[in-house]
Amino acid sequence: MNKVFYWCVEVLEVWAAQMGITYEEINVWLFVIIMPAILIIQAIIIFILAHKLLKMKKKITTTPFKKK
């Protein structure tokens, strides 16, 4: 587990150096700004899709079948 952590730290340090920011700044961007934004957007999308699915299910159960 330590190897994975230190590898991730190295990757973030390289990205930070390439972007001209510090390791701490890239951490803030990733884990305080970007990740929560992605989670909020994902939750909104899930809510919208669940609502659409419920509407479709309701439409299917309330629509009578045509008799021949």
Backbone as ProteinMPNN parsed JSONL, in Angstrom:
{"seq_chain_A": "MNKVFYWCVEVLEVWAAQMGITYEEINVWLFVIIMPAILIIQAIIIFILAHKLLKMKKKITTTPFKKK", "coords_chain_A": {"N_chain_A": [[0.825, -1.186, 0.0], [1.982, 1.206, 0.736], [3.728, 1.625, -1.377], [2.026, 2.213, -3.509], [0.868, 4.592, -2.595], [3.127, 6.316, -2.416], [3.897, 6.295, -5.065], [1.713, 7.607, -6.224], [2.029, 10.11, -5.001], [4.429, 10.894, -6.172], [3.6, 11.097, -8.849], [1.75, 13.219, -8.637], [3.53, 15.22, -7.807], [5.136, 15.472, -10.095], [3.206, 16.305, -11.986], [2.476, 18.711, -10.767], [4.89, 20.143, -10.93], [5.1, 20.346, -13.718], [2.929, 21.97, -14.227], [3.576, 24.233, -12.915], [2.907, 24.699, -10.253], [2.554, 24.046, -6.687], [2.871, 20.919, -4.864], [0.987, 20.833, -2.808], [-0.922, 22.656, -3.731], [-1.905, 21.35, -6.034], [-3.018, 19.181, -4.794], [-5.122, 20.409, -3.374], [-6.64, 21.392, -5.533], [-7.373, 18.933, -6.76], [-8.661, 17.354, -4.699], [-10.301, 19.018, -3.204], [-11.643, 20.723, -4.869], [-12.047, 19.709, -7.63], [-12.776, 16.9, -7.358], [-15.053, 16.915, -5.496], [-16.778, 18.475, -7.112], [-17.154, 16.79, -9.329], [-18.441, 14.654, -8.033], [-20.814, 15.908, -7.176], [-21.964, 16.624, -9.644], [-22.265, 14.062, -10.71], [-24.134, 12.989, -8.864], [-26.35, 14.609, -9.43], [-26.859, 13.843, -12.088], [-27.479, 11.134, -11.686], [-29.812, 11.41, -10.124], [-31.515, 12.689, -11.997], [-31.67, 10.702, -14.01], [-32.794, 8.586, -12.525], [-35.266, 9.698, -11.915], [-36.344, 9.933, -14.507], [-36.472, 7.213, -15.147], [-38.344, 6.287, -13.261], [-40.602, 7.688, -14.16], [-40.911, 6.48, -16.663], [-41.429, 3.831, -15.899], [-43.835, 4.201, -14.52], [-45.433, 5.081, -16.589], [-45.499, 2.823, -18.191], [-46.825, 0.979, -16.518], [-49.289, 2.176, -16.188], [-50.399, 2.337, -18.676], [-52.82, 0.816, -20.504], [-53.056, -2.448, -22.004], [-53.716, -3.073, -25.423], [-56.638, -4.672, -26.513], [-57.344, -7.343, -28.694]], "CA_chain_A": [[0.0, 0.0, 0.0], [2.874, 2.359, 0.763], [4.286, 1.832, -2.719], [0.992, 2.876, -4.31], [0.752, 5.96, -2.096], [4.294, 7.109, -2.807], [3.837, 6.45, -6.523], [0.73, 8.671, -6.471], [2.65, 11.369, -4.592], [5.391, 11.244, -7.223], [2.836, 11.536, -10.021], [1.238, 14.56, -8.338], [4.659, 16.147, -7.799], [5.521, 15.694, -11.493], [2.145, 17.142, -12.581], [2.583, 20.046, -10.176], [6.064, 20.799, -11.517], [4.78, 20.665, -15.112], [1.923, 23.044, -14.246], [4.119, 25.393, -12.231], [2.273, 24.884, -8.943], [3.124, 23.157, -5.674], [2.177, 19.66, -4.575], [-0.165, 21.154, -1.969], [-1.932, 23.295, -4.574], [-2.546, 20.351, -6.889], [-3.864, 18.395, -3.895], [-6.339, 21.184, -3.125], [-7.427, 21.367, -6.768], [-7.94, 17.605, -7.007], [-9.491, 16.755, -3.656], [-11.217, 19.976, -2.6], [-12.421, 21.402, -5.907], [-12.447, 18.874, -8.765], [-13.476, 15.676, -6.949], [-16.42, 17.213, -5.045], [-17.588, 18.925, -8.251], [-17.521, 15.59, -10.087], [-19.422, 13.907, -7.246], [-22.094, 16.624, -7.218], [-22.503, 16.453, -10.997], [-22.686, 12.661, -10.819], [-25.356, 12.82, -8.086], [-27.42, 15.255, -10.188], [-27.165, 12.98, -13.238], [-28.161, 9.939, -11.162], [-31.165, 11.827, -9.741], [-32.286, 12.916, -13.227], [-31.93, 9.411, -14.656], [-33.723, 7.829, -11.688], [-36.575, 10.323, -12.112], [-36.814, 9.518, -15.836], [-36.804, 5.794, -15.08], [-39.613, 6.166, -12.539], [-41.659, 8.153, -15.052], [-41.103, 5.451, -17.687], [-42.079, 2.684, -15.261], [-45.201, 4.589, -14.231], [-46.123, 5.138, -17.87], [-45.7, 1.446, -18.644], [-47.806, 0.297, -15.678], [-50.604, 2.809, -16.292], [-50.898, 2.231, -20.037], [-53.485, -0.481, -20.677], [-52.738, -3.16, -23.239], [-54.819, -3.08, -26.38], [-57.229, -5.981, -26.722], [-57.635, -7.604, -30.11]], "C_chain_A": [[0.872, 1.254, 0.0], [3.437, 2.67, -0.612], [3.29, 2.579, -3.596], [0.87, 4.339, -3.888], [1.915, 6.815, -2.586], [4.371, 7.28, -4.326], [2.859, 7.567, -6.89], [1.294, 10.037, -6.1], [3.643, 11.821, -5.656], [4.682, 11.752, -8.469], [2.312, 12.953, -9.806], [2.363, 15.594, -8.323], [5.117, 16.473, -9.214], [4.497, 16.597, -12.17], [2.243, 18.573, -12.064], [3.752, 20.808, -10.784], [5.785, 21.215, -12.96], [3.809, 21.842, -15.204], [2.411, 24.305, -13.542], [3.439, 25.718, -10.916], [2.907, 23.918, -7.955], [2.285, 21.889, -5.546], [0.911, 19.921, -3.771], [-1.287, 21.776, -2.796], [-2.648, 22.284, -5.467], [-3.438, 19.434, -6.05], [-5.181, 19.105, -3.629], [-7.227, 21.152, -4.371], [-8.115, 20.02, -6.965], [-8.994, 17.207, -5.973], [-10.459, 17.714, -2.982], [-12.119, 20.616, -3.649], [-12.946, 20.419, -6.963], [-13.266, 17.66, -8.33], [-14.88, 15.952, -6.402], [-17.33, 17.682, -6.187], [-18.054, 17.74, -9.084], [-18.591, 14.794, -9.344], [-20.793, 14.576, -7.256], [-22.751, 16.471, -8.579], [-23.02, 15.032, -11.193], [-23.995, 12.431, -10.056], [-26.548, 13.441, -8.816], [-27.836, 14.387, -11.367], [-27.919, 11.734, -12.784], [-29.597, 10.277, -10.783], [-32.045, 12.013, -10.976], [-32.638, 11.594, -13.9], [-32.907, 8.556, -13.848], [-35.135, 8.372, -11.85], [-37.169, 9.918, -13.469], [-37.244, 8.055, -15.828], [-38.127, 5.575, -14.356], [-40.787, 6.609, -13.405], [-41.954, 7.108, -16.131], [-41.823, 4.244, -17.105], [-43.543, 2.99, -14.983], [-46.032, 4.601, -15.512], [-46.432, 3.728, -18.377], [-46.8, 0.768, -17.833], [-49.198, 0.92, -15.792], [-51.191, 2.726, -17.692], [-51.541, 0.867, -20.212], [-53.055, -1.123, -21.996], [-53.966, -3.149, -24.137], [-55.327, -4.513, -26.547], [-57.53, -6.136, -28.197], [-59.049, -8.063, -30.306]], "O_chain_A": [[0.545, 2.244, -0.654], [3.606, 3.834, -0.974], [3.672, 3.48, -4.343], [0.78, 5.225, -4.739], [1.709, 7.91, -3.109], [4.858, 8.3, -4.812], [3.147, 8.381, -7.767], [1.062, 11.016, -6.808], [3.69, 13.001, -6.002], [5.116, 12.731, -9.077], [2.419, 13.795, -10.698], [2.172, 16.723, -8.776], [5.451, 17.62, -9.508], [4.869, 17.55, -12.854], [2.11, 19.528, -12.829], [3.622, 21.986, -11.116], [6.18, 22.302, -13.383], [3.865, 22.621, -16.155], [1.734, 25.333, -13.57], [3.395, 26.877, -10.505], [3.708, 23.066, -8.342], [1.163, 21.8, -6.044], [-0.124, 19.302, -4.022], [-2.46, 21.465, -2.592], [-3.866, 22.357, -5.636], [-4.476, 18.966, -6.518], [-6.242, 18.479, -3.655], [-8.43, 20.911, -4.271], [-9.299, 19.967, -7.296], [-10.09, 16.775, -6.332], [-11.353, 17.275, -2.259], [-13.244, 21.009, -3.34], [-14.156, 20.313, -7.163], [-14.342, 17.417, -8.877], [-15.824, 15.276, -6.811], [-18.509, 17.331, -6.228], [-19.212, 17.686, -9.498], [-19.543, 14.313, -9.958], [-21.816, 13.897, -7.335], [-23.953, 16.217, -8.668], [-24.087, 14.827, -11.772], [-24.88, 11.739, -10.56], [-27.636, 12.866, -8.823], [-29.028, 14.213, -11.621], [-28.887, 11.325, -13.424], [-30.51, 9.509, -11.087], [-33.185, 11.55, -11.004], [-33.779, 11.392, -14.314], [-33.755, 7.876, -14.424], [-36.095, 7.603, -11.914], [-38.355, 9.6, -13.563], [-38.258, 7.698, -16.428], [-38.944, 4.764, -14.792], [-41.845, 5.981, -13.388], [-43.114, 6.879, -16.473], [-42.724, 3.691, -17.737], [-44.404, 2.134, -15.188], [-47.19, 4.184, -15.516], [-47.506, 3.481, -18.925], [-47.627, 0.053, -18.399], [-50.191, 0.247, -15.515], [-52.373, 3.019, -17.878], [-50.859, -0.149, -20.079], [-52.735, -0.437, -22.966], [-55.102, -3.208, -23.668], [-54.541, -5.447, -26.704], [-57.921, -5.181, -28.869], [-59.461, -8.327, -31.435]]}, "name": "protein", "num_of_chains": 1, "seq": "MNKVFYWCVEVLEVWAAQMGITYEEINVWLFVIIMPAILIIQAIIIFILAHKLLKMKKKITTTPFKKK"}
